[in-house]
Amino acid sequence: MYIYLAEKDNFDILPEDLSKNLGILEFTLELVLNKDKKLACEDPVKVMGNLKNQGFHLQMPPETPIDQLLEKIAKETLNQQDK
């Protein structure tokens, strides 16, 4: 899962329900988007639209049921806290 942010490290823009279920967030990559930019799993126009309208874009892994994904995140968060 990836979250594209319009502004680097502005995780405060994320809705509370989403943010509390994501676990530990960390910066991964900075890139310049335009309509011709090739992205592996997303339409760049859709990403840019979400960034403009809501300040973020959530890219989900393909074909992963949301409850399985949230369960995995919860387990990873607990594992990080135990370290």
Phi and psi restraints in degrees (range 20) as a CNS / XPLOR table:
assign (resid 1 and name C) (resid 2 and name N)
       (resid 2 and name CA) (resid 2 and name C) 1.0 -130.9 20.0 2
assign (resid 2 and name N) (resid 2 and name CA)
       (resid 2 and name C) (resid 3 and name N) 1.0 146.7 20.0 2
assign (resid 2 and name C) (resid 3 and name N)
       (resid 3 and name CA) (resid 3 and name C) 1.0 -119.5 20.0 2
assign (resid 3 and name N) (resid 3 and name CA)
       (resid 3 and name C) (resid 4 and name N) 1.0 119.2 20.0 2
assign (resid 3 and name C) (resid 4 and name N)
       (resid 4 and name CA) (resid 4 and name C) 1.0 -87.6 20.0 2
assign (resid 4 and name N) (resid 4 and name CA)
       (resid 4 and name C) (resid 5 and name N) 1.0 131.8 20.0 2
assign (resid 4 and name C) (resid 5 and name N)
       (resid 5 and name CA) (resid 5 and name C) 1.0 -115.9 20.0 2
assign (resid 5 and name N) (resid 5 and name CA)
       (resid 5 and name C) (resid 6 and name N) 1.0 141.7 20.0 2
assign (resid 5 and name C) (resid 6 and name N)
       (resid 6 and name CA) (resid 6 and name C) 1.0 -68.7 20.0 2
assign (resid 6 and name N) (resid 6 and name CA)
       (resid 6 and name C) (resid 7 and name N) 1.0 -29.8 20.0 2
assign (resid 6 and name C) (resid 7 and name N)
       (resid 7 and name CA) (resid 7 and name C) 1.0 -128.9 20.0 2
assign (resid 7 and name N) (resid 7 and name CA)
       (resid 7 and name C) (resid 8 and name N) 1.0 125.2 20.0 2
assign (resid 7 and name C) (resid 8 and name N)
       (resid 8 and name CA) (resid 8 and name C) 1.0 -50.8 20.0 2
assign (resid 8 and name N) (resid 8 and name CA)
       (resid 8 and name C) (resid 9 and name N) 1.0 132.5 20.0 2
assign (resid 8 and name C) (resid 9 and name N)
       (resid 9 and name CA) (resid 9 and name C) 1.0 61.1 20.0 2
assign (resid 9 and name N) (resid 9 and name CA)
       (resid 9 and name C) (resid 10 and name N) 1.0 16.4 20.0 2
assign (resid 9 and name C) (resid 10 and name N)
       (resid 10 and name CA) (resid 10 and name C) 1.0 -88.0 20.0 2
assign (resid 10 and name N) (resid 10 and name CA)
       (resid 10 and name C) (resid 11 and name N) 1.0 63.4 20.0 2
assign (resid 10 and name C) (resid 11 and name N)
       (resid 11 and name CA) (resid 11 and name C) 1.0 -69.6 20.0 2
assign (resid 11 and name N) (resid 11 and name CA)
       (resid 11 and name C) (resid 12 and name N) 1.0 -15.5 20.0 2
assign (resid 11 and name C) (resid 12 and name N)
       (resid 12 and name CA) (resid 12 and name C) 1.0 -64.9 20.0 2
assign (resid 12 and name N) (resid 12 and name CA)
       (resid 12 and name C) (resid 13 and name N) 1.0 -18.6 20.0 2
assign (resid 12 and name C) (resid 13 and name N)
       (resid 13 and name CA) (resid 13 and name C) 1.0 -72.3 20.0 2
assign (resid 13 and name N) (resid 13 and name CA)
       (resid 13 and name C) (resid 14 and name N) 1.0 -20.3 20.0 2
assign (resid 13 and name C) (resid 14 and name N)
       (resid 14 and name CA) (resid 14 and name C) 1.0 -70.4 20.0 2
assign (resid 14 and name N) (resid 14 and name CA)
       (resid 14 and name C) (resid 15 and name N) 1.0 141.2 20.0 2
assign (resid 14 and name C) (resid 15 and name N)
       (resid 15 and name CA) (resid 15 and name C) 1.0 -58.8 20.0 2
assign (resid 15 and name N) (resid 15 and name CA)
       (resid 15 and name C) (resid 16 and name N) 1.0 144.4 20.0 2
assign (resid 15 and name C) (resid 16 and name N)
       (resid 16 and name CA) (resid 16 and name C) 1.0 -56.7 20.0 2
assign (resid 16 and name N) (resid 16 and name CA)
       (resid 16 and name C) (resid 17 and name N) 1.0 -44.1 20.0 2
assign (resid 16 and name C) (resid 17 and name N)
       (resid 17 and name CA) (resid 17 and name C) 1.0 -59.0 20.0 2
assign (resid 17 and name N) (resid 17 and name CA)
       (resid 17 and name C) (resid 18 and name N) 1.0 -41.1 20.0 2
assign (resid 17 and name C) (resid 18 and name N)
       (resid 18 and name CA) (resid 18 and name C) 1.0 -69.9 20.0 2
assign (resid 18 and name N) (resid 18 and name CA)
       (resid 18 and name C) (resid 19 and name N) 1.0 -48.2 20.0 2
assign (resid 18 and name C) (resid 19 and name N)
       (resid 19 and name CA) (resid 19 and name C) 1.0 -59.0 20.0 2
assign (resid 19 and name N) (resid 19 and name CA)
       (resid 19 and name C) (resid 20 and name N) 1.0 -44.3 20.0 2
assign (resid 19 and name C) (resid 20 and name N)
       (resid 20 and name CA) (resid 20 and name C) 1.0 -70.3 20.0 2
assign (resid 20 and name N) (resid 20 and name CA)
       (resid 20 and name C) (resid 21 and name N) 1.0 -18.5 20.0 2
assign (resid 20 and name C) (resid 21 and name N)
       (resid 21 and name CA) (resid 21 and name C) 1.0 -97.3 20.0 2
assign (resid 21 and name N) (resid 21 and name CA)
       (resid 21 and name C) (resid 22 and name N) 1.0 -1.0 20.0 2
assign (resid 21 and name C) (resid 22 and name N)
       (resid 22 and name CA) (resid 22 and name C) 1.0 -89.9 20.0 2
assign (resid 22 and name N) (resid 22 and name CA)
       (resid 22 and name C) (resid 23 and name N) 1.0 -18.3 20.0 2
assign (resid 22 and name C) (resid 23 and name N)
       (resid 23 and name CA) (resid 23 and name C) 1.0 80.4 20.0 2
assign (resid 23 and name N) (resid 23 and name CA)
       (resid 23 and name C) (resid 24 and name N) 1.0 -149.3 20.0 2
assign (resid 23 and name C) (resid 24 and name N)
       (resid 24 and name CA) (resid 24 and name C) 1.0 -80.4 20.0 2
assign (resid 24 and name N) (resid 24 and name CA)
       (resid 24 and name C) (resid 25 and name N) 1.0 126.7 20.0 2
assign (resid 24 and name C) (resid 25 and name N)
       (resid 25 and name CA) (resid 25 and name C) 1.0 -104.7 20.0 2
assign (resid 25 and name N) (resid 25 and name CA)
       (resid 25 and name C) (resid 26 and name N) 1.0 140.9 20.0 2
assign (resid 25 and name C) (resid 26 and name N)
       (resid 26 and name CA) (resid 26 and name C) 1.0 -145.3 20.0 2
assign (resid 26 and name N) (resid 26 and name CA)
       (resid 26 and name C) (resid 27 and name N) 1.0 147.4 20.0 2
assign (resid 26 and name C) (resid 27 and name N)
       (resid 27 and name CA) (resid 27 and name C) 1.0 -65.2 20.0 2
assign (resid 27 and name N) (resid 27 and name CA)
       (resid 27 and name C) (resid 28 and name N) 1.0 137.0 20.0 2
assign (resid 27 and name C) (resid 28 and name N)
       (resid 28 and name CA) (resid 28 and name C) 1.0 -119.7 20.0 2
assign (resid 28 and name N) (resid 28 and name CA)
       (resid 28 and name C) (resid 29 and name N) 1.0 -46.7 20.0 2
assign (resid 28 and name C) (resid 29 and name N)
       (resid 29 and name CA) (resid 29 and name C) 1.0 -157.4 20.0 2
assign (resid 29 and name N) (resid 29 and name CA)
       (resid 29 and name C) (resid 30 and name N) 1.0 142.6 20.0 2
assign (resid 29 and name C) (resid 30 and name N)
       (resid 30 and name CA) (resid 30 and name C) 1.0 -113.5 20.0 2
assign (resid 30 and name N) (resid 30 and name CA)
       (resid 30 and name C) (resid 31 and name N) 1.0 134.0 20.0 2
assign (resid 30 and name C) (resid 31 and name N)
       (resid 31 and name CA) (resid 31 and name C) 1.0 -145.8 20.0 2
assign (resid 31 and name N) (resid 31 and name CA)
       (resid 31 and name C) (resid 32 and name N) 1.0 157.3 20.0 2
assign (resid 31 and name C) (resid 32 and name N)
       (resid 32 and name CA) (resid 32 and name C) 1.0 -98.8 20.0 2
assign (resid 32 and name N) (resid 32 and name CA)
       (resid 32 and name C) (resid 33 and name N) 1.0 126.1 20.0 2
assign (resid 32 and name C) (resid 33 and name N)
       (resid 33 and name CA) (resid 33 and name C) 1.0 -103.6 20.0 2
assign (resid 33 and name N) (resid 33 and name CA)
       (resid 33 and name C) (resid 34 and name N) 1.0 144.5 20.0 2
assign (resid 33 and name C) (resid 34 and name N)
       (resid 34 and name CA) (resid 34 and name C) 1.0 -149.9 20.0 2
assign (resid 34 and name N) (resid 34 and name CA)
       (resid 34 and name C) (resid 35 and name N) 1.0 170.1 20.0 2
assign (resid 34 and name C) (resid 35 and name N)
       (resid 35 and name CA) (resid 35 and name C) 1.0 -62.2 20.0 2
assign (resid 35 and name N) (resid 35 and name CA)
       (resid 35 and name C) (resid 36 and name N) 1.0 -20.1 20.0 2
assign (resid 35 and name C) (resid 36 and name N)
       (resid 36 and name CA) (resid 36 and name C) 1.0 -96.7 20.0 2
assign (resid 36 and name N) (resid 36 and name CA)
       (resid 36 and name C) (resid 37 and name N) 1.0 -2.9 20.0 2
assign (resid 36 and name C) (resid 37 and name N)
       (resid 37 and name CA) (resid 37 and name C) 1.0 -68.4 20.0 2
assign (resid 37 and name N) (resid 37 and name CA)
       (resid 37 and name C) (resid 38 and name N) 1.0 129.3 20.0 2
assign (resid 37 and name C) (resid 38 and name N)
       (resid 38 and name CA) (resid 38 and name C) 1.0 -86.1 20.0 2
assign (resid 38 and name N) (resid 38 and name CA)
       (resid 38 and name C) (resid 39 and name N) 1.0 124.8 20.0 2
assign (resid 38 and name C) (resid 39 and name N)
       (resid 39 and name CA) (resid 39 and name C) 1.0 -115.8 20.0 2
assign (resid 39 and name N) (resid 39 and name CA)
       (resid 39 and name C) (resid 40 and name N) 1.0 146.0 20.0 2
assign (resid 39 and name C) (resid 40 and name N)
       (resid 40 and name CA) (resid 40 and name C) 1.0 -61.0 20.0 2
assign (resid 40 and name N) (resid 40 and name CA)
       (resid 40 and name C) (resid 41 and name N) 1.0 -43.9 20.0 2
assign (resid 40 and name C) (resid 41 and name N)
       (resid 41 and name CA) (resid 41 and name C) 1.0 -128.9 20.0 2
assign (resid 41 and name N) (resid 41 and name CA)
       (resid 41 and name C) (resid 42 and name N) 1.0 7.2 20.0 2
assign (resid 41 and name C) (resid 42 and name N)
       (resid 42 and name CA) (resid 42 and name C) 1.0 -135.7 20.0 2
assign (resid 42 and name N) (resid 42 and name CA)
       (resid 42 and name C) (resid 43 and name N) 1.0 155.1 20.0 2
assign (resid 42 and name C) (resid 43 and name N)
       (resid 43 and name CA) (resid 43 and name C) 1.0 -84.7 20.0 2
assign (resid 43 and name N) (resid 43 and name CA)
       (resid 43 and name C) (resid 44 and name N) 1.0 118.1 20.0 2
assign (resid 43 and name C) (resid 44 and name N)
       (resid 44 and name CA) (resid 44 and name C) 1.0 -59.5 20.0 2
assign (resid 44 and name N) (resid 44 and name CA)
       (resid 44 and name C) (resid 45 and name N) 1.0 -31.1 20.0 2
assign (resid 44 and name C) (resid 45 and name N)
       (resid 45 and name CA) (resid 45 and name C) 1.0 -66.4 20.0 2
assign (resid 45 and name N) (resid 45 and name CA)
       (resid 45 and name C) (resid 46 and name N) 1.0 -40.8 20.0 2
assign (resid 45 and name C) (resid 46 and name N)
       (resid 46 and name CA) (resid 46 and name C) 1.0 -64.7 20.0 2
assign (resid 46 and name N) (resid 46 and name CA)
       (resid 46 and name C) (resid 47 and name N) 1.0 -44.5 20.0 2
assign (resid 46 and name C) (resid 47 and name N)
       (resid 47 and name CA) (resid 47 and name C) 1.0 -60.3 20.0 2
assign (resid 47 and name N) (resid 47 and name CA)
       (resid 47 and name C) (resid 48 and name N) 1.0 -48.8 20.0 2
assign (resid 47 and name C) (resid 48 and name N)
       (resid 48 and name CA) (resid 48 and name C) 1.0 -61.6 20.0 2
assign (resid 48 and name N) (resid 48 and name CA)
       (resid 48 and name C) (resid 49 and name N) 1.0 -39.0 20.0 2
assign (resid 48 and name C) (resid 49 and name N)
       (resid 49 and name CA) (resid 49 and name C) 1.0 -62.6 20.0 2
assign (resid 49 and name N) (resid 49 and name CA)
       (resid 49 and name C) (resid 50 and name N) 1.0 -44.8 20.0 2
assign (resid 49 and name C) (resid 50 and name N)
       (resid 50 and name CA) (resid 50 and name C) 1.0 -65.7 20.0 2
assign (resid 50 and name N) (resid 50 and name CA)
       (resid 50 and name C) (resid 51 and name N) 1.0 -38.8 20.0 2
assign (resid 50 and name C) (resid 51 and name N)
       (resid 51 and name CA) (resid 51 and name C) 1.0 -62.5 20.0 2
assign (resid 51 and name N) (resid 51 and name CA)
       (resid 51 and name C) (resid 52 and name N) 1.0 -41.6 20.0 2
assign (resid 51 and name C) (resid 52 and name N)
       (resid 52 and name CA) (resid 52 and name C) 1.0 -69.0 20.0 2
assign (resid 52 and name N) (resid 52 and name CA)
       (resid 52 and name C) (resid 53 and name N) 1.0 -43.1 20.0 2
assign (resid 52 and name C) (resid 53 and name N)
       (resid 53 and name CA) (resid 53 and name C) 1.0 -83.4 20.0 2
assign (resid 53 and name N) (resid 53 and name CA)
       (resid 53 and name C) (resid 54 and name N) 1.0 -33.7 20.0 2
assign (resid 53 and name C) (resid 54 and name N)
       (resid 54 and name CA) (resid 54 and name C) 1.0 -128.4 20.0 2
assign (resid 54 and name N) (resid 54 and name CA)
       (resid 54 and name C) (resid 55 and name N) 1.0 -3.6 20.0 2
assign (resid 54 and name C) (resid 55 and name N)
       (resid 55 and name CA) (resid 55 and name C) 1.0 85.6 20.0 2
assign (resid 55 and name N) (resid 55 and name CA)
       (resid 55 and name C) (resid 56 and name N) 1.0 -5.0 20.0 2
assign (resid 55 and name C) (resid 56 and name N)
       (resid 56 and name CA) (resid 56 and name C) 1.0 -154.4 20.0 2
assign (resid 56 and name N) (resid 56 and name CA)
       (resid 56 and name C) (resid 57 and name N) 1.0 163.3 20.0 2
assign (resid 56 and name C) (resid 57 and name N)
       (resid 57 and name CA) (resid 57 and name C) 1.0 -138.6 20.0 2
assign (resid 57 and name N) (resid 57 and name CA)
       (resid 57 and name C) (resid 58 and name N) 1.0 128.0 20.0 2
assign (resid 57 and name C) (resid 58 and name N)
       (resid 58 and name CA) (resid 58 and name C) 1.0 -98.4 20.0 2
assign (resid 58 and name N) (resid 58 and name CA)
       (resid 58 and name C) (resid 59 and name N) 1.0 120.9 20.0 2
assign (resid 58 and name C) (resid 59 and name N)
       (resid 59 and name CA) (resid 59 and name C) 1.0 -104.5 20.0 2
assign (resid 59 and name N) (resid 59 and name CA)
       (resid 59 and name C) (resid 60 and name N) 1.0 114.5 20.0 2
assign (resid 59 and name C) (resid 60 and name N)
       (resid 60 and name CA) (resid 60 and name C) 1.0 -91.0 20.0 2
assign (resid 60 and name N) (resid 60 and name CA)
       (resid 60 and name C) (resid 61 and name N) 1.0 149.8 20.0 2
assign (resid 60 and name C) (resid 61 and name N)
       (resid 61 and name CA) (resid 61 and name C) 1.0 -62.9 20.0 2
assign (resid 61 and name N) (resid 61 and name CA)
       (resid 61 and name C) (resid 62 and name N) 1.0 146.0 20.0 2
assign (resid 61 and name C) (resid 62 and name N)
       (resid 62 and name CA) (resid 62 and name C) 1.0 -65.0 20.0 2
assign (resid 62 and name N) (resid 62 and name CA)
       (resid 62 and name C) (resid 63 and name N) 1.0 138.5 20.0 2
assign (resid 62 and name C) (resid 63 and name N)
       (resid 63 and name CA) (resid 63 and name C) 1.0 53.1 20.0 2
assign (resid 63 and name N) (resid 63 and name CA)
       (resid 63 and name C) (resid 64 and name N) 1.0 39.3 20.0 2
assign (resid 63 and name C) (resid 64 and name N)
       (resid 64 and name CA) (resid 64 and name C) 1.0 -111.4 20.0 2
assign (resid 64 and name N) (resid 64 and name CA)
       (resid 64 and name C) (resid 65 and name N) 1.0 115.6 20.0 2
assign (resid 64 and name C) (resid 65 and name N)
       (resid 65 and name CA) (resid 65 and name C) 1.0 -59.3 20.0 2
assign (resid 65 and name N) (resid 65 and name CA)
       (resid 65 and name C) (resid 66 and name N) 1.0 137.6 20.0 2
assign (resid 65 and name C) (resid 66 and name N)
       (resid 66 and name CA) (resid 66 and name C) 1.0 -58.8 20.0 2
assign (resid 66 and name N) (resid 66 and name CA)
       (resid 66 and name C) (resid 67 and name N) 1.0 -38.0 20.0 2
assign (resid 66 and name C) (resid 67 and name N)
       (resid 67 and name CA) (resid 67 and name C) 1.0 -66.2 20.0 2
assign (resid 67 and name N) (resid 67 and name CA)
       (resid 67 and name C) (resid 68 and name N) 1.0 -36.6 20.0 2
assign (resid 67 and name C) (resid 68 and name N)
       (resid 68 and name CA) (resid 68 and name C) 1.0 -65.9 20.0 2
assign (resid 68 and name N) (resid 68 and name CA)
       (resid 68 and name C) (resid 69 and name N) 1.0 -40.4 20.0 2
assign (resid 68 and name C) (resid 69 and name N)
       (resid 69 and name CA) (resid 69 and name C) 1.0 -64.7 20.0 2
assign (resid 69 and name N) (resid 69 and name CA)
       (resid 69 and name C) (resid 70 and name N) 1.0 -45.5 20.0 2
assign (resid 69 and name C) (resid 70 and name N)
       (resid 70 and name CA) (resid 70 and name C) 1.0 -65.1 20.0 2
assign (resid 70 and name N) (resid 70 and name CA)
       (resid 70 and name C) (resid 71 and name N) 1.0 -37.3 20.0 2
assign (resid 70 and name C) (resid 71 and name N)
       (resid 71 and name CA) (resid 71 and name C) 1.0 -63.1 20.0 2
assign (resid 71 and name N) (resid 71 and name CA)
       (resid 71 and name C) (resid 72 and name N) 1.0 -42.9 20.0 2
assign (resid 71 and name C) (resid 72 and name N)
       (resid 72 and name CA) (resid 72 and name C) 1.0 -62.7 20.0 2
assign (resid 72 and name N) (resid 72 and name CA)
       (resid 72 and name C) (resid 73 and name N) 1.0 -43.6 20.0 2
assign (resid 72 and name C) (resid 73 and name N)
       (resid 73 and name CA) (resid 73 and name C) 1.0 -62.4 20.0 2
assign (resid 73 and name N) (resid 73 and name CA)
       (resid 73 and name C) (resid 74 and name N) 1.0 -43.1 20.0 2
assign (resid 73 and name C) (resid 74 and name N)
       (resid 74 and name CA) (resid 74 and name C) 1.0 -61.4 20.0 2
assign (resid 74 and name N) (resid 74 and name CA)
       (resid 74 and name C) (resid 75 and name N) 1.0 -43.0 20.0 2
assign (resid 74 and name C) (resid 75 and name N)
       (resid 75 and name CA) (resid 75 and name C) 1.0 -64.1 20.0 2
assign (resid 75 and name N) (resid 75 and name CA)
       (resid 75 and name C) (resid 76 and name N) 1.0 -43.1 20.0 2
assign (resid 75 and name C) (resid 76 and name N)
       (resid 76 and name CA) (resid 76 and name C) 1.0 -64.9 20.0 2
assign (resid 76 and name N) (resid 76 and name CA)
       (resid 76 and name C) (resid 77 and name N) 1.0 -37.7 20.0 2
assign (resid 76 and name C) (resid 77 and name N)
       (resid 77 and name CA) (resid 77 and name C) 1.0 -64.5 20.0 2
assign (resid 77 and name N) (resid 77 and name CA)
       (resid 77 and name C) (resid 78 and name N) 1.0 -44.7 20.0 2
assign (resid 77 and name C) (resid 78 and name N)
       (resid 78 and name CA) (resid 78 and name C) 1.0 -62.9 20.0 2
assign (resid 78 and name N) (resid 78 and name CA)
       (resid 78 and name C) (resid 79 and name N) 1.0 -40.8 20.0 2
assign (resid 78 and name C) (resid 79 and name N)
       (resid 79 and name CA) (resid 79 and name C) 1.0 -62.5 20.0 2
assign (resid 79 and name N) (resid 79 and name CA)
       (resid 79 and name C) (resid 80 and name N) 1.0 -40.7 20.0 2
assign (resid 79 and name C) (resid 80 and name N)
       (resid 80 and name CA) (resid 80 and name C) 1.0 -64.9 20.0 2
assign (resid 80 and name N) (resid 80 and name CA)
       (resid 80 and name C) (resid 81 and name N) 1.0 -38.3 20.0 2
assign (resid 80 and name C) (resid 81 and name N)
       (resid 81 and name CA) (resid 81 and name C) 1.0 -70.4 20.0 2
assign (resid 81 and name N) (resid 81 and name CA)
       (resid 81 and name C) (resid 82 and name N) 1.0 -29.8 20.0 2
assign (resid 81 and name C) (resid 82 and name N)
       (resid 82 and name CA) (resid 82 and name C) 1.0 -74.3 20.0 2
assign (resid 82 and name N) (resid 82 and name CA)
       (resid 82 and name C) (resid 83 and name N) 1.0 -18.3 20.0 2
